[in-house]
Amino acid sequence: DLNFSAPPGCPNRKRFMFQGKADESPGMETGDIFIELKEKRHDLYTRLNDEDLLLQRKVSLLDALCGLRFGVRHLNGEMLEIASDGVVRPGEVLVVRGYGMPKKQSPRSFGDLLVRIEVDFPQELP
């Protein structure tokens, strides 16, 4: 039996080798087992580098000019409130510190959640 658990903060495509753990045959050298992790795509979040997460959010022009506030469920299940009281420009990035991925060198500390704002401009004035 081979039990395996990926450590927190493990990067995409990380390979693990278990030397001498493959099937054994008489008169043959025991082979190695390789496990390569492949990151699963998420509907809301994209992983940037190894530690940060990116969330792209489209907001109305009114919210971009007058301040915005919205909730989003984090990967850990926690409901986060993202807010800005001032004008938010298209492409501006709001940073929520400590809500990224676990840092591989220090799994108890986390990268940041970066929220890139896209402004939905109306096609015409009402």
Backbone torsions as a table, in degrees:
resi	resn	phi	psi	omega
1	ASP	NA	143.7	177.1
2	LEU	-128.8	115.6	175.9
3	ASN	-100.0	137.0	-177.4
4	PHE	-142.0	135.6	175.1
5	SER	-135.7	124.0	-179.4
6	ALA	-69.9	133.8	178.3
7	PRO	-70.2	149.0	178.2
8	PRO	-57.2	140.7	177.7
9	GLY	81.8	10.3	-178.2
10	CYS	-65.6	129.6	-177.9
11	PRO	-74.5	158.9	176.3
12	ASN	-60.1	143.3	177.7
13	ARG	69.9	12.9	177.3
14	LYS	-65.7	134.5	-179.4
15	ARG	-110.9	139.5	176.2
16	PHE	-121.5	137.3	178.9
17	MET	-116.9	134.8	176.2
18	PHE	-117.2	97.0	-173.4
19	GLN	-68.6	129.8	176.1
20	GLY	72.5	18.3	-177.3
21	LYS	-102.2	0.0	179.8
22	ALA	-76.5	178.6	179.9
23	ASP	-57.9	147.9	178.7
24	GLU	-106.0	142.6	174.4
25	SER	-133.6	144.2	179.7
26	PRO	-58.2	133.3	177.6
27	GLY	77.2	4.7	-178.7
28	MET	-118.1	149.2	175.6
29	GLU	-76.6	137.1	179.6
30	THR	-67.7	133.0	-178.7
31	GLY	-83.1	179.7	-179.3
32	ASP	-106.3	154.2	173.9
33	ILE	-110.2	132.7	176.4
34	PHE	-115.2	134.6	174.7
35	ILE	-121.4	126.1	176.6
36	GLU	-116.9	126.9	-179.9
37	LEU	-83.5	136.8	174.7
38	LYS	-123.1	123.6	-177.1
39	GLU	-69.0	134.4	177.6
40	LYS	-84.0	135.9	178.7
41	ARG	-68.6	141.1	179.2
42	HIS	-112.6	148.4	-177.8
43	ASP	-65.9	-34.5	-175.4
44	LEU	-107.0	-38.7	-169.1
45	TYR	-107.1	145.4	172.9
46	THR	-123.5	137.2	179.6
47	ARG	-83.4	128.8	174.9
48	LEU	-108.5	140.4	-173.7
49	ASN	40.6	-148.4	-178.4
50	ASP	-96.5	-15.1	-168.7
51	GLU	-119.4	-24.1	-174.2
52	ASP	-100.8	153.2	175.3
53	LEU	-115.4	146.9	177.3
54	LEU	-117.2	132.6	172.9
55	LEU	-123.1	124.2	176.3
56	GLN	-101.0	131.7	-175.3
57	ARG	-133.9	128.6	177.1
58	LYS	-92.4	131.2	179.2
59	VAL	-127.0	159.6	178.9
60	SER	-73.4	160.6	177.0
61	LEU	-61.8	-38.4	178.6
62	LEU	-59.7	-46.9	178.8
63	ASP	-64.4	-38.3	-179.9
64	ALA	-64.8	-33.0	-178.1
65	LEU	-87.7	-32.7	-171.8
66	CYS	-108.4	1.8	-177.3
67	GLY	107.6	144.2	-178.2
68	LEU	-129.8	156.3	179.2
69	ARG	-156.3	123.9	176.4
70	PHE	-151.8	158.8	179.4
71	GLY	-106.1	150.3	177.0
72	VAL	-147.3	138.8	178.8
73	ARG	-83.3	123.8	-179.2
74	HIS	-77.7	165.0	178.2
75	LEU	-58.5	-28.7	-179.5
76	ASN	-81.9	0.6	179.6
77	GLY	94.1	-12.8	-179.2
78	GLU	-73.8	141.2	176.2
79	MET	-87.3	120.4	-180.0
80	LEU	-103.6	143.3	173.4
81	GLU	-105.1	122.6	177.2
82	ILE	-103.4	127.0	-175.5
83	ALA	-145.9	151.0	172.5
84	SER	-148.2	128.9	-178.2
85	ASP	-88.3	-17.3	-177.7
86	GLY	-101.6	-171.4	177.6
87	VAL	-69.6	135.5	177.5
88	VAL	-114.2	124.6	-178.1
89	ARG	-88.6	152.9	176.9
90	PRO	-57.2	132.6	-179.9
91	GLY	85.4	-6.5	179.2
92	GLU	-63.6	146.5	-178.6
93	VAL	-115.9	122.8	174.1
94	LEU	-95.6	138.1	-176.2
95	VAL	-110.9	127.1	173.7
96	VAL	-110.6	102.8	-173.9
97	ARG	-68.1	136.6	173.7
98	GLY	83.0	10.6	-180.0
99	TYR	-118.7	28.0	174.1
100	GLY	-93.1	-147.6	-180.0
101	MET	-89.6	157.8	175.5
102	PRO	-61.0	141.4	178.0
103	LYS	-78.3	131.0	-174.2
104	LYS	-64.5	-30.4	179.0
105	GLN	-80.6	-21.6	-177.4
106	SER	-146.2	79.0	-171.3
107	PRO	-60.2	-10.8	177.3
108	ARG	-89.6	-6.6	174.7
109	SER	-113.0	154.8	-170.4
110	PHE	-126.8	153.7	171.8
111	GLY	-73.1	-160.7	-175.4
112	ASP	-113.0	156.2	170.6
113	LEU	-96.4	121.4	179.1
114	LEU	-105.3	123.9	-178.7
115	VAL	-109.4	106.9	179.6
116	ARG	-90.6	123.1	-175.6
117	ILE	-92.3	127.9	170.7
118	GLU	-109.8	132.5	-178.9
119	VAL	-99.0	128.2	178.7
120	ASP	-89.3	98.6	-179.6
121	PHE	-79.6	136.2	177.7
122	PRO	-68.4	151.4	178.1
123	GLN	-73.7	-28.2	178.9
124	GLU	-152.0	161.5	178.4
125	LEU	-84.3	141.4	-179.9
126	PRO	-70.9	NA	NA
